[in-house]
């Protein structure tokens, strides 16, 4: 879930969602078969990520998602 409160521009929300889909596909075999919810809990600073689809934003999102999915995959 990517609420407008944390990512105001639709382009940014869609970019974040695409990153979620890409990373989750990589971890699909390592995660249990269940519905998984990824929720954006804090915004991305527009001063740091000026472009809604910048490479810097995509890298930051991918890094955070990789850490999240790695933790979920290693849970007993």
N, CA, C and O atoms as a GROMACS GRO file, in nm:
protein
  304
    1UNK      N    1   0.085  -0.117   0.000
    1UNK     CA    2   0.000   0.000   0.000
    1UNK      C    3   0.090   0.124   0.000
    1UNK      O    4   0.181   0.136   0.081
    2UNK      N    5   0.063   0.212  -0.089
    2UNK     CA    6   0.140   0.335  -0.100
    2UNK      C    7   0.041   0.451  -0.094
    2UNK      O    8  -0.012   0.493  -0.196
    3UNK      N    9   0.017   0.504   0.027
    3UNK     CA   10  -0.082   0.611   0.041
    3UNK      C   11  -0.033   0.745  -0.013
    3UNK      O   12   0.087   0.772  -0.017
    4UNK      N   13  -0.127   0.828  -0.054
    4UNK     CA   14  -0.096   0.961  -0.105
    4UNK      C   15  -0.026   1.047   0.000
    4UNK      O   16   0.050   1.138  -0.034
    5UNK      N   17  -0.052   1.018   0.123
    5UNK     CA   18   0.008   1.097   0.230
    5UNK      C   19   0.160   1.090   0.225
    5UNK      O   20   0.228   1.188   0.256
    6UNK      N   21   0.216   0.974   0.187
    6UNK     CA   22   0.360   0.955   0.186
    6UNK      C   23   0.422   0.973   0.048
    6UNK      O   24   0.540   1.006   0.038
    7UNK      N   25   0.347   0.952  -0.057
    7UNK     CA   26   0.397   0.972  -0.193
    7UNK      C   27   0.288   1.044  -0.271
    7UNK      O   28   0.196   0.981  -0.324
    8UNK      N   29   0.297   1.173  -0.277
    8UNK     CA   30   0.190   1.255  -0.332
    8UNK      C   31   0.166   1.235  -0.482
    8UNK      O   32   0.052   1.234  -0.527
    9UNK      N   33   0.273   1.219  -0.557
    9UNK     CA   34   0.258   1.207  -0.703
    9UNK      C   35   0.229   1.063  -0.743
    9UNK      O   36   0.292   0.969  -0.692
   10UNK      N   37   0.134   1.046  -0.833
   10UNK     CA   38   0.097   0.912  -0.880
   10UNK      C   39   0.215   0.841  -0.945
   10UNK      O   40   0.229   0.720  -0.934
   11UNK      N   41   0.299   0.916  -1.012
   11UNK     CA   42   0.416   0.857  -1.076
   11UNK      C   43   0.508   0.793  -0.972
   11UNK      O   44   0.561   0.684  -0.993
   12UNK      N   45   0.525   0.861  -0.860
   12UNK     CA   46   0.609   0.809  -0.752
   12UNK      C   47   0.546   0.684  -0.692
   12UNK      O   48   0.615   0.584  -0.669
   13UNK      N   49   0.416   0.689  -0.667
   13UNK     CA   50   0.347   0.572  -0.610
   13UNK      C   51   0.359   0.452  -0.703
   13UNK      O   52   0.384   0.341  -0.657
   14UNK      N   53   0.341   0.474  -0.832
   14UNK     CA   54   0.351   0.364  -0.928
   14UNK      C   55   0.494   0.310  -0.937
   14UNK      O   56   0.514   0.189  -0.951
   15UNK      N   57   0.591   0.398  -0.929
   15UNK     CA   58   0.732   0.355  -0.930
   15UNK      C   59   0.761   0.267  -0.809
   15UNK      O   60   0.826   0.163  -0.822
   16UNK      N   61   0.714   0.308  -0.694
   16UNK     CA   62   0.736   0.229  -0.571
   16UNK      C   63   0.666   0.094  -0.583
   16UNK      O   64   0.723  -0.008  -0.544
   17UNK      N   65   0.545   0.092  -0.636
   17UNK     CA   66   0.472  -0.035  -0.653
   17UNK      C   67   0.547  -0.129  -0.747
   17UNK      O   68   0.555  -0.249  -0.723
   18UNK      N   69   0.601  -0.074  -0.855
   18UNK     CA   70   0.678  -0.158  -0.949
   18UNK      C   71   0.801  -0.218  -0.882
   18UNK      O   72   0.837  -0.332  -0.909
   19UNK      N   73   0.864  -0.141  -0.797
   19UNK     CA   74   0.980  -0.192  -0.725
   19UNK      C   75   0.938  -0.304  -0.629
   19UNK      O   76   1.010  -0.403  -0.613
   20UNK      N   77   0.824  -0.287  -0.566
   20UNK     CA   78   0.772  -0.392  -0.475
   20UNK      C   79   0.748  -0.521  -0.554
   20UNK      O   80   0.785  -0.629  -0.508
   21UNK      N   81   0.685  -0.510  -0.671
   21UNK     CA   82   0.658  -0.629  -0.752
   21UNK      C   83   0.788  -0.696  -0.797
   21UNK      O   84   0.798  -0.819  -0.796
   22UNK      N   85   0.887  -0.617  -0.836
   22UNK     CA   86   1.014  -0.672  -0.885
   22UNK      C   87   1.089  -0.745  -0.774
   22UNK      O   88   1.138  -0.856  -0.795
   23UNK      N   89   1.099  -0.684  -0.658
   23UNK     CA   90   1.171  -0.747  -0.547
   23UNK      C   91   1.095  -0.868  -0.495
   23UNK      O   92   1.157  -0.970  -0.462
   24UNK      N   93   0.964  -0.859  -0.486
   24UNK     CA   94   0.887  -0.973  -0.434
   24UNK      C   95   0.898  -1.093  -0.527
   24UNK      O   96   0.893  -1.207  -0.481
   25UNK      N   97   0.912  -1.070  -0.655
   25UNK     CA   98   0.929  -1.182  -0.749
   25UNK      C   99   1.061  -1.253  -0.724
   25UNK      O  100   1.070  -1.375  -0.742
   26UNK      N  101   1.164  -1.180  -0.684
   26UNK     CA  102   1.293  -1.241  -0.655
   26UNK      C  103   1.288  -1.329  -0.529
   26UNK      O  104   1.359  -1.429  -0.520
   27UNK      N  105   1.204  -1.292  -0.434
   27UNK     CA  106   1.195  -1.365  -0.308
   27UNK      C  107   1.077  -1.463  -0.304
   27UNK      O  108   1.051  -1.523  -0.200
   28UNK      N  109   1.008  -1.479  -0.415
   28UNK     CA  110   0.886  -1.560  -0.420
   28UNK      C  111   0.908  -1.704  -0.371
   28UNK      O  112   0.826  -1.757  -0.297
   29UNK      N  113   1.017  -1.766  -0.412
   29UNK     CA  114   1.041  -1.906  -0.375
   29UNK      C  115   1.084  -1.920  -0.229
   29UNK      O  116   1.067  -2.027  -0.170
   30UNK      N  117   1.138  -1.815  -0.171
   30UNK     CA  118   1.186  -1.821  -0.033
   30UNK      C  119   1.080  -1.786   0.070
   30UNK      O  120   1.097  -1.813   0.189
   31UNK      N  121   0.971  -1.726   0.027
   31UNK     CA  122   0.865  -1.685   0.119
   31UNK      C  123   0.754  -1.789   0.120
   31UNK      O  124   0.729  -1.855   0.019
   32UNK      N  125   0.687  -1.805   0.234
   32UNK     CA  126   0.575  -1.899   0.239
   32UNK      C  127   0.461  -1.851   0.148
   32UNK      O  128   0.446  -1.732   0.122
   33UNK      N  129   0.385  -1.946   0.101
   33UNK     CA  130   0.271  -1.914   0.015
   33UNK      C  131   0.162  -1.849   0.101
   33UNK      O  132   0.090  -1.917   0.174
   34UNK      N  133   0.151  -1.718   0.090
   34UNK     CA  134   0.054  -1.643   0.169
   34UNK      C  135   0.040  -1.505   0.106
   34UNK      O  136   0.115  -1.468   0.016
   35UNK      N  137  -0.057  -1.431   0.153
   35UNK     CA  138  -0.072  -1.293   0.109
   35UNK      C  139   0.020  -1.206   0.193
   35UNK      O  140   0.013  -1.208   0.316
   36UNK      N  141   0.106  -1.131   0.128
   36UNK     CA  142   0.200  -1.044   0.198
   36UNK      C  143   0.164  -0.899   0.168
   36UNK      O  144   0.136  -0.863   0.053
   37UNK      N  145   0.164  -0.817   0.270
   37UNK     CA  146   0.130  -0.676   0.256
   37UNK      C  147   0.255  -0.593   0.281
   37UNK      O  148   0.322  -0.608   0.383
   38UNK      N  149   0.285  -0.505   0.188
   38UNK     CA  150   0.396  -0.411   0.204
   38UNK      C  151   0.332  -0.273   0.212
   38UNK      O  152   0.260  -0.232   0.121
   39UNK      N  153   0.359  -0.203   0.321
   39UNK     CA  154   0.296  -0.073   0.342
   39UNK      C  155   0.402   0.034   0.362
   39UNK      O  156   0.492   0.018   0.445
   40UNK      N  157   0.391   0.140   0.287
   40UNK     CA  158   0.481   0.253   0.302
   40UNK      C  159   0.443   0.327   0.430
   40UNK      O  160   0.329   0.373   0.444
   41UNK      N  161   0.537   0.339   0.522
   41UNK     CA  162   0.508   0.399   0.651
   41UNK      C  163   0.569   0.537   0.669
   41UNK      O  164   0.540   0.606   0.767
   42UNK      N  165   0.653   0.578   0.577
   42UNK     CA  166   0.715   0.710   0.584
   42UNK      C  167   0.738   0.760   0.442
   42UNK      O  168   0.754   0.682   0.349
   43UNK      N  169   0.740   0.889   0.430
   43UNK     CA  170   0.756   0.947   0.297
   43UNK      C  171   0.900   0.952   0.251
   43UNK      O  172   0.993   0.937   0.330
   44UNK      N  173   0.916   0.973   0.123
   44UNK     CA  174   1.047   0.995   0.065
   44UNK      C  175   1.060   1.145   0.043
   44UNK      O  176   0.976   1.206  -0.023
   45UNK      N  177   1.165   1.204   0.098
   45UNK     CA  178   1.184   1.348   0.094
   45UNK      C  179   1.195   1.398  -0.050
   45UNK      O  180   1.283   1.355  -0.125
   46UNK      N  181   1.107   1.489  -0.088
   46UNK     CA  182   1.106   1.542  -0.225
   46UNK      C  183   1.229   1.628  -0.253
   46UNK      O  184   1.265   1.649  -0.369
   47UNK      N  185   1.294   1.678  -0.149
   47UNK     CA  186   1.416   1.756  -0.168
   47UNK      C  187   1.532   1.664  -0.206
   47UNK      O  188   1.620   1.702  -0.284
   48UNK      N  189   1.532   1.544  -0.151
   48UNK     CA  190   1.638   1.448  -0.182
   48UNK      C  191   1.609   1.375  -0.314
   48UNK      O  192   1.700   1.351  -0.393
   49UNK      N  193   1.484   1.340  -0.337
   49UNK     CA  194   1.443   1.269  -0.457
   49UNK      C  195   1.357   1.362  -0.541
   49UNK      O  196   1.234   1.354  -0.538
   50UNK      N  197   1.420   1.449  -0.615
   50UNK     CA  198   1.349   1.554  -0.690
   50UNK      C  199   1.260   1.495  -0.798
   50UNK      O  200   1.144   1.533  -0.812
   51UNK      N  201   1.315   1.402  -0.876
   51UNK     CA  202   1.238   1.340  -0.984
   51UNK      C  203   1.153   1.227  -0.927
   51UNK      O  204   1.198   1.152  -0.840
   52UNK      N  205   1.032   1.215  -0.976
   52UNK     CA  206   0.940   1.112  -0.926
   52UNK      C  207   0.986   0.972  -0.964
   52UNK      O  208   0.948   0.874  -0.899
   53UNK      N  209   1.066   0.960  -1.069
   53UNK     CA  210   1.112   0.828  -1.113
   53UNK      C  211   1.264   0.823  -1.124
   53UNK      O  212   1.318   0.754  -1.211
   54UNK      N  213   1.333   0.895  -1.037
   54UNK     CA  214   1.479   0.900  -1.045
   54UNK      C  215   1.541   0.765  -1.011
   54UNK      O  216   1.482   0.684  -0.939
   55UNK      N  217   1.659   0.744  -1.063
   55UNK     CA  218   1.735   0.622  -1.034
   55UNK      C  219   1.767   0.616  -0.886
   55UNK      O  220   1.766   0.508  -0.826
   56UNK      N  221   1.796   0.730  -0.826
   56UNK     CA  222   1.828   0.736  -0.684
   56UNK      C  223   1.710   0.689  -0.599
   56UNK      O  224   1.729   0.616  -0.502
   57UNK      N  225   1.589   0.730  -0.635
   57UNK     CA  226   1.469   0.687  -0.564
   57UNK      C  227   1.449   0.537  -0.579
   57UNK      O  228   1.421   0.467  -0.481
   58UNK      N  229   1.464   0.487  -0.700
   58UNK     CA  230   1.447   0.343  -0.725
   58UNK      C  231   1.546   0.262  -0.644
   58UNK      O  232   1.511   0.158  -0.588
   59UNK      N  233   1.671   0.307  -0.637
   59UNK     CA  234   1.774   0.236  -0.561
   59UNK      C  235   1.742   0.236  -0.412
   59UNK      O  236   1.759   0.134  -0.345
   60UNK      N  237   1.697   0.350  -0.361
   60UNK     CA  238   1.662   0.359  -0.219
   60UNK      C  239   1.547   0.266  -0.185
   60UNK      O  240   1.548   0.198  -0.082
   61UNK      N  241   1.446   0.264  -0.272
   61UNK     CA  242   1.330   0.176  -0.249
   61UNK      C  243   1.372   0.030  -0.257
   61UNK      O  244   1.333  -0.050  -0.172
   62UNK      N  245   1.452  -0.006  -0.357
   62UNK     CA  246   1.496  -0.145  -0.373
   62UNK      C  247   1.580  -0.191  -0.254
   62UNK      O  248   1.564  -0.304  -0.208
   63UNK      N  249   1.667  -0.105  -0.203
   63UNK     CA  250   1.750  -0.141  -0.089
   63UNK      C  251   1.664  -0.168   0.034
   63UNK      O  252   1.684  -0.267   0.104
   64UNK      N  253   1.570  -0.080   0.059
   64UNK     CA  254   1.482  -0.097   0.174
   64UNK      C  255   1.395  -0.222   0.161
   64UNK      O  256   1.375  -0.296   0.257
   65UNK      N  257   1.344  -0.245   0.040
   65UNK     CA  258   1.261  -0.363   0.017
   65UNK      C  259   1.342  -0.492   0.029
   65UNK      O  260   1.294  -0.591   0.083
   66UNK      N  261   1.464  -0.491  -0.021
   66UNK     CA  262   1.549  -0.611  -0.012
   66UNK      C  263   1.574  -0.646   0.134
   66UNK      O  264   1.570  -0.764   0.170
   67UNK      N  265   1.599  -0.546   0.217
   67UNK     CA  266   1.619  -0.571   0.360
   67UNK      C  267   1.492  -0.628   0.423
   67UNK      O  268   1.498  -0.721   0.503
   68UNK      N  269   1.379  -0.572   0.386
   68UNK     CA  270   1.251  -0.617   0.441
   68UNK      C  271   1.221  -0.762   0.401
   68UNK      O  272   1.184  -0.844   0.486
   69UNK      N  273   1.237  -0.792   0.273
   69UNK     CA  274   1.208  -0.928   0.225
   69UNK      C  275   1.310  -1.029   0.277
   69UNK      O  276   1.276  -1.145   0.301
   70UNK      N  277   1.433  -0.987   0.294
   70UNK     CA  278   1.536  -1.076   0.349
   70UNK      C  279   1.499  -1.114   0.493
   70UNK      O  280   1.512  -1.230   0.532
   71UNK      N  281   1.455  -1.017   0.571
   71UNK     CA  282   1.410  -1.046   0.708
   71UNK      C  283   1.291  -1.142   0.708
   71UNK      O  284   1.286  -1.235   0.788
   72UNK      N  285   1.197  -1.117   0.618
   72UNK     CA  286   1.078  -1.203   0.611
   72UNK      C  287   1.113  -1.344   0.566
   72UNK      O  288   1.054  -1.441   0.615
   73UNK      N  289   1.207  -1.357   0.475
   73UNK     CA  290   1.246  -1.488   0.424
   73UNK      C  291   1.323  -1.568   0.528
   73UNK      O  292   1.319  -1.692   0.526
   74UNK      N  293   1.393  -1.502   0.617
   74UNK     CA  294   1.475  -1.571   0.719
   74UNK      C  295   1.401  -1.596   0.849
   74UNK      O  296   1.457  -1.655   0.941
   75UNK      N  297   1.277  -1.553   0.857
   75UNK     CA  298   1.198  -1.577   0.979
   75UNK      C  299   1.167  -1.726   0.991
   75UNK      O  300   1.131  -1.791   0.893
   76UNK      N  301   1.182  -1.780   1.111
   76UNK     CA  302   1.151  -1.924   1.129
   76UNK      C  303   1.004  -1.953   1.126
   76UNK      O  304   0.964  -2.068   1.140
   0.00000   0.00000   0.00000
